[in-house]
Amino acid sequence: MGVKQLPVGVDDFKKLRENGFYYVDKSLLIKELLDSRGEVSVFTRPRRFGKTLAMSMLRYYFEDGTDLDGKRLDNSGLFEGLKIMNAGEKYVRHQGQYPVIFLTLKSAKQPDYDRAYGSIVDEIAKEFRRHNKILESDMLLEEEKEQYIRLRSRKGSALEYAKALDFLCGCMRRAYGKKVIILLDEYDVPLENAWFRGFYEPMADFIRSLFESALKTNENLEFAVITGCLRISKESIFTGLNNLDMISILNGNYAEYFGFTVPETDRMLEDFGIPERKQEVQEWYNGYLFGNTEVYNPWSVINYVKAVASSAYIWPKAYWANTSSNDIVKTLVERADGMVRQELETLIAGGTIEKPVHEDVTYGEIYKSQDNLWNFLFFTGYLKKVKVRFDVDTTYLTMAIPNAEVRYIYKNTVMDWFNSRICQKNFSGFYQALLKQDTAVIEKELSVNLMETVSFYDYKEDYYHGYTAGLLKFMDGYLVKSNRESGLGRSDIQVLSPAYEGIAIIIEVKVSDTYAGLEAAAKEALMQIESRQYDAELKLEGYHTFHKYGFAFYKKLCRVLGK
């Protein structure tokens, strides 16, 4: 086709450009940053929406690659043909003019504090080694050079590492005679990880010291750009820092620079010869609204286009599910009360919910109210904005699930939670009732558990079939079979003892459109077992004791008839 290779997983701008990968031009981010930057700009976007690649682009654009001996490393070729090069001299003259500190914290997702802290120290030491040349400067004192060597060798004290960015910034300012740009990528990864792993406080203390020392009243700082998934309140991490420009997905500024816009996505489908897949891509990967800009998930679009371009028989799947942390969704489902379960059902069915939105929730507040969890889901990309309204001093968002990909994540999380609950609960009473044909107990067990779970598929028969089979699969000593060919048709569920015991439970499932119709639907199900002789083949296999049931469901109520 003559089309460039798609950069799946490539987040280094230089590697992407030098190897000729397909690139959706986001270089005008540089122009907007220079036009309207704050001293510290904090961008919050969902995972895998191009934050690291954008930060890498900023590094290669602004970084002065000049050695102390005057030899210049020119990165201007990386931007040849990109929009920023036609933006005007006002912007181009900033290219290659600043010392740059670039630090990513994504490696801090570790099982305990020591390893998480060690990972951050590794990244800091790596950045010190990257700027080794400044040790040749006469502007640094001997004791400063000694501290520099300790930090690059991972031999510094905890206090030295807590102030390492400020120290490096000062050394670079004196060595190069220029103010420094600081780029901090995925700043909230160590905080989210620490919260779910149980060591939030020491990690928050360390990150607070690391950031404050470098960003608060730092005379050596030109400007800083920070990216993350969630906005962390100033009181939590940026105490006393009044120079922050917080740019969340509710902010209209910079909206088109993270994720793919509609024209960019359409252009990619055209370039790779699959424009007919536009509706499919829209249903699965579109739906995000940053400010008022409609945005596609770039990670999923790239993976999908790469797969489909190589084989026309590839169909959509949830690429984002395996890369983005689903702990927040899992937490919401596991802790859901009756109201939250109802709201989840509404969302999964394609409906909306309205919630107050707070942009500066901390991880320590995540469980204080269910509204906080909805906030987390919104800012991490699991919900989208449909509309917004203001009431006195509170902002209310109407939210929905963005697309089929995210709906898939919800459904699988819900099913995993449901299956884990079945493992933990004692259903022996339900199982005994099936063997004793105690339909009152069967009805009660089914209804109680339906009320405690999250339903989807619009209460279709397949849902109730799967729900019932899920409850039965842990019936000790019995084999559960679904939709097995038997007699003149296919019975919904069979629960079979070992053949020598000869016991078989046959269940037919029906759905009623009304509560009043439950009885008739249960009778129809029971009659179907008889009329279609679902027990015929089982009799040939030696089964002689049969318990036959018609299960009828209406929403979360049921009627059971047996024979």
C-alpha positions as a printed NumPy array, in Angstrom:
array([[  0.   ,   0.   ,   0.   ],
       [  2.978,   2.31 ,   0.475],
       [  1.672,   3.436,   3.876],
       [  4.007,   3.912,   6.826],
       [  4.119,   1.394,   9.645],
       [  1.857,   2.145,  12.613],
       [  3.714,   2.879,  15.879],
       [  2.124,   0.387,  18.26 ],
       [  3.705,   1.01 ,  21.662],
       [  6.241,   3.55 ,  20.346],
       [  6.199,   6.557,  22.673],
       [  9.648,   8.002,  21.924],
       [  9.249,  10.845,  19.42 ],
       [ 12.758,  10.531,  18.009],
       [ 12.418,   6.798,  17.421],
       [  9.033,   7.33 ,  15.782],
       [ 10.288,  10.023,  13.408],
       [ 13.671,   8.516,  12.551],
       [ 12.125,   5.139,  11.752],
       [  9.424,   6.599,   9.523],
       [  6.403,   5.496,  11.54 ],
       [  2.967,   6.873,  10.73 ],
       [  2.481,  10.021,  12.809],
       [ -0.657,  12.007,  13.533],
       [  0.769,  15.524,  13.704],
       [  0.279,  16.966,  17.182],
       [  3.14 ,  19.447,  16.965],
       [  0.935,  22.544,  17.336],
       [  0.746,  21.587,  21.007],
       [  4.089,  23.418,  21.153],
       [  2.546,  26.603,  19.762],
       [ -0.385,  26.568,  22.153],
       [  1.933,  25.851,  25.075],
       [  4.123,  28.841,  24.205],
       [  1.083,  31.059,  23.667],
       [ -0.769,  30.299,  26.869],
       [  1.471,  28.303,  29.191],
       [  1.44 ,  28.724,  32.93 ],
       [  4.633,  28.356,  34.889],
       [  3.499,  24.796,  35.677],
       [  0.97 ,  23.174,  33.287],
       [ -0.672,  19.948,  34.482],
       [ -2.426,  17.882,  31.789],
       [ -4.731,  15.104,  32.96 ],
       [ -5.884,  12.576,  30.371],
       [ -6.788,   8.85 ,  30.466],
       [ -4.078,   6.233,  30.092],
       [ -2.806,   5.507,  26.576],
       [ -4.009,   8.794,  25.125],
       [ -0.596,   9.946,  23.88 ],
       [  0.731,  11.803,  26.917],
       [  4.195,  10.229,  26.928],
       [  4.663,  10.73 ,  23.176],
       [  3.609,  14.37 ,  23.544],
       [  6.1  ,  14.88 ,  26.387],
       [  8.837,  13.215,  24.345],
       [  8.033,  15.59 ,  21.462],
       [  8.353,  18.584,  23.796],
       [ 11.702,  17.337,  25.03 ],
       [ 13.179,  16.95 ,  21.534],
       [ 11.792,  20.302,  20.434],
       [ 12.972,  22.458,  23.308],
       [ 16.122,  20.644,  24.437],
       [ 19.459,  22.309,  23.902],
       [ 21.653,  19.42 ,  22.85 ],
       [ 24.808,  21.511,  22.935],
       [ 27.748,  19.92 ,  24.744],
       [ 29.735,  22.099,  27.089],
       [ 32.482,  22.17 ,  24.468],
       [ 30.051,  23.852,  22.04 ],
       [ 29.186,  20.857,  19.837],
       [ 25.493,  21.075,  18.962],
       [ 23.091,  18.159,  18.608],
       [ 20.409,  19.365,  16.215],
       [ 16.95 ,  17.752,  16.536],
       [ 15.272,  20.088,  14.05 ],
       [ 15.166,  17.324,  11.412],
       [ 12.673,  15.423,  13.574],
       [ 10.146,  18.203,  12.972],
       [ 10.638,  18.575,   9.239],
       [  7.259,  18.753,   7.503],
       [  5.291,  19.156,  10.745],
       [  2.857,  21.995,  11.387],
       [  4.964,  23.709,  14.054],
       [  7.649,  24.52 ,  11.479],
       [  5.133,  26.681,   9.597],
       [  3.784,  28.403,  12.703],
       [  6.192,  31.308,  12.451],
       [  9.555,  32.506,  13.712],
       [  7.993,  33.411,  17.056],
       [  7.785,  29.696,  17.826],
       [ 10.645,  28.22 ,  15.832],
       [ 13.198,  30.379,  17.643],
       [ 12.488,  28.449,  20.855],
       [ 13.67 ,  25.212,  19.27 ],
       [ 16.733,  23.721,  20.928],
       [ 17.169,  26.608,  23.345],
       [ 16.645,  25.109,  26.819],
       [ 18.175,  22.537,  29.13 ],
       [ 15.457,  19.944,  29.751],
       [ 14.812,  17.544,  32.632],
       [ 12.57 ,  14.697,  31.494],
       [ 11.336,  12.238,  34.111],
       [  8.704,   9.531,  33.777],
       [  7.202,   7.876,  36.85 ],
       [  5.31 ,   5.072,  35.113],
       [  7.848,   2.463,  36.28 ],
       [  6.821,   3.091,  39.904],
       [  3.927,   0.63 ,  39.651],
       [  5.46 ,  -1.832,  42.121],
       [  4.104,  -4.149,  44.849],
       [  5.651,  -2.342,  47.849],
       [  7.074,   1.044,  48.822],
       [ 10.746,   0.058,  48.706],
       [ 10.521,  -1.155,  45.128],
       [  8.345,   1.758,  44.03 ],
       [ 10.717,   4.256,  45.627],
       [ 13.665,   2.383,  44.101],
       [ 12.114,   2.607,  40.646],
       [ 11.752,   6.372,  40.947],
       [ 15.342,   6.632,  42.167],
       [ 16.424,   4.61 ,  39.122],
       [ 14.677,   7.106,  36.817],
       [ 16.22 ,  10.06 ,  38.627],
       [ 19.696,   8.494,  38.452],
       [ 19.188,   7.825,  34.734],
       [ 18.367,  11.494,  34.138],
       [ 21.474,  12.556,  36.057],
       [ 23.572,  10.248,  33.876],
       [ 21.948,  11.715,  30.75 ],
       [ 23.326,  15.119,  31.754],
       [ 26.756,  13.879,  32.794],
       [ 28.477,  16.593,  30.744],
       [ 27.645,  19.282,  33.279],
       [ 30.176,  17.732,  35.645],
       [ 32.8  ,  19.269,  33.355],
       [ 31.491,  22.752,  34.102],
       [ 33.616,  25.107,  36.182],
       [ 30.395,  26.621,  37.559],
       [ 29.749,  23.676,  39.893],
       [ 31.416,  23.443,  43.283],
       [ 33.311,  20.29 ,  44.199],
       [ 30.777,  19.334,  46.855],
       [ 28.01 ,  19.762,  44.27 ],
       [ 29.843,  17.46 ,  41.88 ],
       [ 30.227,  14.909,  44.676],
       [ 26.486,  15.055,  45.408],
       [ 25.748,  14.8  ,  41.681],
       [ 27.846,  11.621,  41.445],
       [ 26.078,  10.138,  44.48 ],
       [ 22.677,  10.778,  42.933],
       [ 23.548,   9.396,  39.521],
       [ 25.027,   6.271,  41.216],
       [ 21.931,   5.623,  43.374],
       [ 23.954,   6.32 ,  46.506],
       [ 22.198,   9.469,  47.627],
       [ 20.19 ,   9.756,  50.823],
       [ 16.381,   9.771,  50.858],
       [ 16.465,  13.511,  51.558],
       [ 18.811,  14.121,  48.618],
       [ 16.498,  12.215,  46.262],
       [ 13.455,  14.096,  47.587],
       [ 15.168,  17.315,  46.435],
       [ 16.986,  15.821,  43.423],
       [ 15.036,  17.642,  40.703],
       [ 15.631,  21.021,  42.332],
       [ 19.332,  20.21 ,  42.703],
       [ 19.676,  19.081,  39.084],
       [ 17.773,  22.144,  37.882],
       [ 20.206,  24.443,  39.72 ],
       [ 23.254,  22.615,  38.388],
       [ 21.968,  22.818,  34.806],
       [ 21.153,  26.539,  35.116],
       [ 24.701,  27.35 ,  36.207],
       [ 26.351,  25.007,  33.71 ],
       [ 24.404,  26.227,  30.655],
       [ 23.528,  29.743,  31.758],
       [ 19.875,  29.171,  30.823],
       [ 16.684,  28.467,  32.724],
       [ 15.473,  24.862,  32.684],
       [ 12.295,  23.175,  31.384],
       [ 11.031,  20.3  ,  33.559],
       [  8.835,  17.587,  32.008],
       [  7.232,  15.105,  34.453],
       [  5.29 ,  12.266,  32.85 ],
       [  2.653,  10.046,  34.523],
       [  3.052,  11.794,  37.867],
       [  0.091,  10.027,  39.464],
       [  1.103,   6.419,  38.658],
       [  3.076,   5.965,  41.907],
       [  0.198,   7.52 ,  43.86 ],
       [ -2.539,   5.352,  42.355],
       [ -0.411,   2.252,  42.733],
       [  0.472,   3.138,  46.333],
       [ -3.186,   3.672,  47.211],
       [ -4.275,   0.262,  45.956],
       [ -1.167,  -1.428,  47.419],
       [ -1.495,   0.145,  50.863],
       [  1.482,   2.521,  51.137],
       [ -0.061,   5.791,  49.987],
       [  1.131,   8.089,  52.775],
       [  4.912,   7.535,  52.469],
       [  4.707,   7.686,  48.675],
       [  2.629,  10.887,  48.751],
       [  5.159,  12.442,  51.154],
       [  8.051,  11.596,  48.823],
       [  6.311,  12.821,  45.656],
       [  5.234,  16.015,  47.455],
       [  8.837,  16.775,  48.455],
       [ 10.177,  15.887,  44.993],
       [  7.728,  18.198,  43.209],
       [  7.571,  21.096,  45.649],
       [ 11.324,  21.531,  45.827],
       [ 11.546,  21.759,  42.03 ],
       [  8.352,  23.654,  41.183],
       [  7.714,  26.051,  44.054],
       [  9.441,  29.457,  43.666],
       [ 12.269,  27.931,  41.615],
       [ 14.235,  30.795,  40.081],
       [ 16.004,  28.344,  37.754],
       [ 12.757,  27.142,  36.134],
       [ 11.619,  28.371,  32.701],
       [  8.406,  26.338,  32.852],
       [  7.215,  22.83 ,  33.698],
       [  4.758,  20.447,  32.06 ],
       [  3.252,  17.581,  34.059],
       [  1.004,  14.807,  32.774],
       [ -1.122,  12.268,  34.58 ],
       [ -4.424,  10.485,  34.535],
       [ -6.056,  12.131,  37.549],
       [ -5.94 ,  15.591,  39.001],
       [ -4.502,  15.375,  42.496],
       [ -5.519,  18.242,  44.74 ],
       [ -2.98 ,  20.93 ,  45.55 ],
       [ -3.477,  20.17 ,  49.223],
       [ -2.364,  16.584,  48.618],
       [  0.749,  16.998,  46.459],
       [  1.245,  20.636,  45.468],
       [  0.827,  22.301,  48.866],
       [  1.356,  26.048,  48.603],
       [  2.037,  25.899,  44.862],
       [  0.021,  28.746,  43.36 ],
       [  1.443,  28.692,  39.83 ],
       [ -0.448,  25.645,  38.535],
       [ -2.471,  25.641,  35.315],
       [ -4.669,  22.542,  35.625],
       [ -5.906,  21.297,  32.238],
       [ -8.359,  18.43 ,  32.652],
       [-10.628,  16.801,  30.077],
       [-13.279,  19.378,  31.009],
       [-11.007,  22.17 ,  29.82 ],
       [-11.367,  23.228,  26.183],
       [ -7.705,  24.249,  25.865],
       [ -5.316,  21.749,  24.249],
       [ -8.299,  19.422,  23.672],
       [ -7.182,  18.12 ,  20.259],
       [ -3.612,  17.199,  21.245],
       [ -4.314,  14.024,  23.224],
       [ -6.241,  11.301,  21.422],
       [ -7.29 ,  11.332,  17.761],
       [ -9.901,  13.784,  16.52 ],
       [-12.605,  12.715,  14.067],
       [-10.784,  14.125,  10.987],
       [ -7.502,  12.521,  12.093],
       [ -9.15 ,   9.123,  12.527],
       [-10.996,   9.358,   9.205],
       [ -7.722,  10.27 ,   7.507],
       [ -5.975,   7.241,   9.021],
       [ -8.702,   4.89 ,   7.803],
       [ -8.377,   6.404,   4.314],
       [ -4.584,   6.128,   4.377],
       [ -4.758,   2.446,   5.254],
       [ -7.473,   1.639,   2.739],
       [-10.288,   0.806,   5.144],
       [-12.684,   3.797,   5.078],
       [-15.639,   1.398,   5.118],
       [-14.768,   0.573,   8.737],
       [-15.56 ,   4.112,   9.916],
       [-18.844,   3.27 ,  11.676],
       [-17.334,   0.252,  13.409],
       [-14.387,   2.3  ,  14.675],
       [-16.766,   5.004,  15.853],
       [-18.935,   2.555,  17.81 ],
       [-15.962,   0.876,  19.478],
       [-13.356,   3.573,  20.076],
       [-14.989,   7.017,  19.826],
       [-17.212,   8.775,  22.336],
       [-14.773,  10.817,  24.414],
       [-15.317,  14.543,  24.768],
       [-12.329,  16.666,  25.824],
       [-13.674,  20.163,  26.299],
       [-16.02 ,  20.253,  23.302],
       [-13.739,  18.209,  21.033],
       [-14.796,  14.692,  20.052],
       [-11.892,  12.29 ,  20.54 ],
       [-11.054,   8.645,  19.735],
       [ -8.923,   6.379,  21.906],
       [ -5.602,   6.494,  19.973],
       [ -4.148,   3.271,  21.394],
       [ -7.169,   1.239,  20.344],
       [ -7.502,   2.896,  16.927],
       [ -3.84 ,   2.234,  16.079],
       [ -4.071,  -1.422,  17.154],
       [ -7.362,  -1.91 ,  15.304],
       [ -6.163,  -0.293,  12.058],
       [ -2.919,  -2.275,  12.15 ],
       [ -4.851,  -5.538,  12.591],
       [ -7.554,  -4.847,  10.004],
       [ -5.122,  -3.511,   7.408],
       [ -3.309,  -6.851,   7.507],
       [ -6.445,  -9.014,   7.471],
       [ -9.979,  -8.1  ,   6.444],
       [-11.337, -10.806,   8.763],
       [-10.261,  -9.027,  11.956],
       [-13.084,  -7.606,  14.07 ],
       [-13.048,  -5.07 ,  16.903],
       [-11.851,  -5.999,  20.344],
       [-11.04 ,  -4.208,  23.586],
       [ -7.374,  -3.312,  23.116],
       [ -7.498,  -0.801,  25.976],
       [ -8.714,  -3.421,  28.456],
       [ -5.273,  -4.994,  28.798],
       [ -3.319,  -1.74 ,  29.126],
       [ -5.361,   0.489,  31.398],
       [ -5.768,  -0.236,  35.074],
       [ -9.279,  -1.489,  35.801],
       [ -8.856,  -1.342,  39.58 ],
       [-11.203,   1.637,  39.885],
       [-14.005,  -0.132,  37.983],
       [-13.392,  -3.242,  40.071],
       [-13.564,  -1.192,  43.267],
       [-16.84 ,   0.455,  42.259],
       [-18.466,  -2.877,  41.419],
       [-17.237,  -4.644,  44.547],
       [-18.386,  -1.871,  46.876],
       [-21.648,  -1.129,  45.048],
       [-24.829,  -0.785,  47.05 ],
       [-28.301,  -1.237,  45.557],
       [-28.42 ,   2.274,  44.084],
       [-24.974,   1.992,  42.477],
       [-25.828,  -1.407,  41.008],
       [-28.949,   0.118,  39.469],
       [-26.878,   2.971,  38.031],
       [-24.341,   0.529,  36.593],
       [-27.165,  -1.384,  34.927],
       [-28.455,   1.876,  33.438],
       [-25.015,   2.718,  32.058],
       [-24.346,  -0.732,  30.622],
       [-27.763,  -0.641,  28.945],
       [-26.756,   2.588,  27.185],
       [-28.36 ,   5.07 ,  29.574],
       [-26.951,   8.048,  31.48 ],
       [-26.48 ,   9.139,  35.068],
       [-25.962,  12.611,  36.545],
       [-23.374,  13.236,  39.247],
       [-21.629,  16.222,  40.847],
       [-18.064,  16.491,  39.584],
       [-15.031,  17.481,  41.647],
       [-11.73 ,  17.78 ,  39.817],
       [ -9.429,  17.671,  42.825],
       [-10.412,  14.474,  44.647],
       [ -7.493,  12.701,  46.324],
       [ -6.937,   8.969,  46.524],
       [ -7.445,   9.208,  50.279],
       [-11.017,  10.347,  49.636],
       [-11.92 ,   7.651,  47.116],
       [-14.168,   5.706,  49.507],
       [-15.724,   8.661,  51.332],
       [-18.651,   8.728,  48.924],
       [-19.813,   6.865,  45.846],
       [-19.752,  10.208,  44.001],
       [-15.956,  10.216,  44.316],
       [-15.761,   6.87 ,  42.559],
       [-17.902,   8.174,  39.698],
       [-15.489,  11.117,  39.452],
       [-12.551,   8.745,  39.187],
       [-14.313,   6.755,  36.47 ],
       [-14.961,   9.929,  34.486],
       [-11.445,  11.344,  34.628],
       [ -9.83 ,   7.984,  33.875],
       [-11.842,   7.469,  30.672],
       [-14.463,   4.955,  31.814],
       [-17.279,   7.498,  31.438],
       [-17.835,  10.379,  29.03 ],
       [-19.49 ,  13.757,  29.366],
       [-22.9  ,  14.023,  27.698],
       [-23.863,  17.421,  29.063],
       [-23.024,  19.74 ,  31.937],
       [-25.049,  22.033,  34.176],
       [-24.2  ,  24.371,  37.02 ],
       [-26.184,  24.729,  40.243],
       [-24.894,  27.466,  42.566],
       [-21.318,  26.327,  43.276],
       [-21.569,  22.736,  42.02 ],
       [-20.979,  21.345,  38.536],
       [-23.16 ,  18.392,  37.517],
       [-22.237,  16.079,  34.666],
       [-24.552,  13.797,  32.769],
       [-22.336,  10.817,  31.947],
       [-22.479,   7.658,  29.841],
       [-20.186,   4.806,  28.857],
       [-18.138,   6.116,  25.904],
       [-18.19 ,   3.165,  23.531],
       [-18.421,  -0.594,  22.999],
       [-14.83 ,  -1.146,  24.125],
       [-15.397,   0.361,  27.566],
       [-18.785,  -1.362,  27.871],
       [-16.932,  -4.645,  27.315],
       [-14.634,  -3.797,  30.238],
       [-17.607,  -3.097,  32.521],
       [-19.369,  -6.317,  31.545],
       [-16.312,  -8.455,  32.117],
       [-15.588,  -6.77 ,  35.44 ],
       [-19.175,  -7.344,  36.514],
       [-19.063, -11.012,  35.473],
       [-15.737, -11.552,  37.283],
       [-17.238,  -9.999,  40.405],
       [-20.385, -12.13 ,  40.088],
       [-18.363, -15.331,  39.695],
       [-16.155, -14.468,  42.682],
       [-19.249, -13.863,  44.828],
       [-20.643, -17.263,  43.853],
       [-17.378, -18.852,  45.015],
       [-17.665, -17.111,  48.387],
       [-21.368, -17.661,  49.103],
       [-23.004, -20.798,  50.408],
       [-25.643, -21.985,  47.94 ],
       [-26.221, -25.363,  49.557],
       [-29.814, -24.394,  50.399],
       [-30.494, -23.595,  46.764],
       [-28.965, -26.874,  45.604],
       [-30.918, -28.925,  48.153],
       [-34.136, -27.17 ,  47.132],
       [-33.557, -28.237,  43.513],
       [-33.196, -31.872,  44.588],
       [-36.249, -31.655,  46.885],
       [-38.366, -29.707,  44.362],
       [-38.929, -26.929,  46.903],
       [-39.901, -24.234,  44.394],
       [-40.52 , -21.553,  47.068],
       [-36.901, -21.746,  48.262],
       [-35.622, -21.831,  44.663],
       [-37.584, -18.671,  43.832],
       [-36.295, -16.878,  46.929],
       [-32.645, -17.777,  46.28 ],
       [-32.831, -16.695,  42.644],
       [-34.558, -13.386,  43.438],
       [-32.283, -12.475,  46.361],
       [-29.162, -13.01 ,  44.31 ],
       [-30.581, -11.154,  41.326],
       [-31.122,  -8.139,  43.582],
       [-27.485,  -8.285,  44.704],
       [-25.894,  -8.416,  41.276],
       [-25.659,  -6.153,  38.24 ],
       [-27.801,  -7.099,  35.262],
       [-27.275,  -6.246,  31.624],
       [-28.242,  -7.443,  28.126],
       [-31.608,  -5.698,  28.669],
       [-32.894,  -8.67 ,  30.68 ],
       [-32.875, -10.969,  27.695],
       [-33.184, -14.733,  27.997],
       [-29.467, -15.271,  27.41 ],
       [-28.684, -13.194,  30.481],
       [-30.914, -15.273,  32.773],
       [-29.61 , -18.459,  31.221],
       [-26.033, -17.437,  32.034],
       [-27.007, -16.219,  35.49 ],
       [-28.695, -19.514,  36.391],
       [-25.868, -21.625,  34.965],
       [-23.399, -19.51 ,  36.969],
       [-25.201, -20.287,  40.221],
       [-25.249, -23.984,  39.445],
       [-21.654, -24.538,  38.367],
       [-20.434, -25.021,  41.948],
       [-23.015, -27.699,  42.798],
       [-20.68 , -30.302,  44.234],
       [-20.708, -33.673,  42.47 ],
       [-22.874, -32.497,  39.564],
       [-22.019, -31.567,  35.985],
       [-23.736, -28.527,  34.455],
       [-24.428, -28.556,  30.713],
       [-26.028, -25.708,  28.758],
       [-27.991, -25.949,  25.497],
       [-27.264, -29.646,  25.084],
       [-28.927, -31.399,  22.136],
       [-31.575, -33.745,  23.522],
       [-34.87 , -35.266,  22.322],
       [-36.675, -33.006,  19.875],
       [-34.776, -29.847,  20.763],
       [-32.203, -28.202,  22.963],
       [-32.778, -27.901,  26.712],
       [-31.458, -24.744,  28.356],
       [-29.657, -26.295,  31.331],
       [-29.012, -29.82 ,  32.546],
       [-27.523, -30.598,  35.961],
       [-26.36 , -34.215,  36.035],
       [-25.208, -36.471,  38.826],
       [-22.723, -39.254,  38.054],
       [-24.518, -41.701,  35.762],
       [-24.623, -44.461,  38.404],
       [-26.743, -42.211,  40.678],
       [-29.149, -41.514,  37.795],
       [-30.306, -38.021,  38.897],
       [-30.911, -35.296,  36.277],
       [-32.212, -31.748,  36.741],
       [-33.622, -30.19 ,  33.571],
       [-34.277, -26.437,  33.489],
       [-35.971, -24.353,  30.796],
       [-35.682, -20.564,  31.072],
       [-38.258, -18.033,  29.865],
       [-38.578, -14.259,  30.119],
       [-41.898, -12.509,  30.761],
       [-42.71 ,  -9.   ,  29.564],
       [-44.754,  -8.345,  32.718],
       [-44.891,  -9.404,  36.333],
       [-48.395, -10.765,  35.771],
       [-47.104, -13.009,  33.005],
       [-44.577, -14.893,  35.163],
       [-46.883, -17.805,  35.965],
       [-47.813, -18.426,  32.325],
       [-44.184, -18.198,  31.228],
       [-43.089, -20.726,  33.856],
       [-45.871, -23.105,  32.738],
       [-44.791, -22.709,  29.12 ],
       [-41.206, -23.554,  30.04 ],
       [-42.253, -26.673,  31.961],
       [-44.551, -27.833,  29.138],
       [-41.694, -27.371,  26.639],
       [-39.514, -29.828,  28.571],
       [-42.271, -32.425,  28.264],
       [-43.432, -31.744,  24.71 ],
       [-39.91 , -31.752,  23.292],
       [-38.824, -34.759,  25.352],
       [-35.688, -33.198,  26.767],
       [-35.253, -36.244,  28.989],
       [-35.254, -38.797,  26.127],
       [-31.535, -39.047,  25.537],
       [-30.782, -38.959,  29.245],
       [-32.995, -42.013,  29.8  ],
       [-30.901, -43.869,  27.208],
       [-27.799, -42.911,  29.228],
       [-29.26 , -44.511,  32.364],
       [-30.782, -41.531,  34.147],
       [-34.022, -42.431,  35.905],
       [-34.778, -39.7  ,  38.463],
       [-35.738, -36.379,  36.883],
       [-36.412, -32.96 ,  38.394],
       [-37.906, -30.68 ,  35.744],
       [-38.26 , -26.928,  36.209],
       [-39.672, -23.998,  34.352],
       [-37.86 , -20.782,  35.386],
       [-39.588, -17.53 ,  34.379],
       [-37.992, -14.112,  34.97 ],
       [-39.254, -10.559,  34.911],
       [-36.437,  -8.091,  35.66 ],
       [-35.228,  -9.219,  39.115],
       [-38.256, -11.333,  40.008],
       [-38.871, -14.959,  39.129],
       [-41.457, -17.744,  39.22 ],
       [-40.451, -21.386,  39.384],
       [-42.674, -24.374,  38.599],
       [-41.476, -27.948,  38.972],
       [-42.451, -31.489,  38.087]])
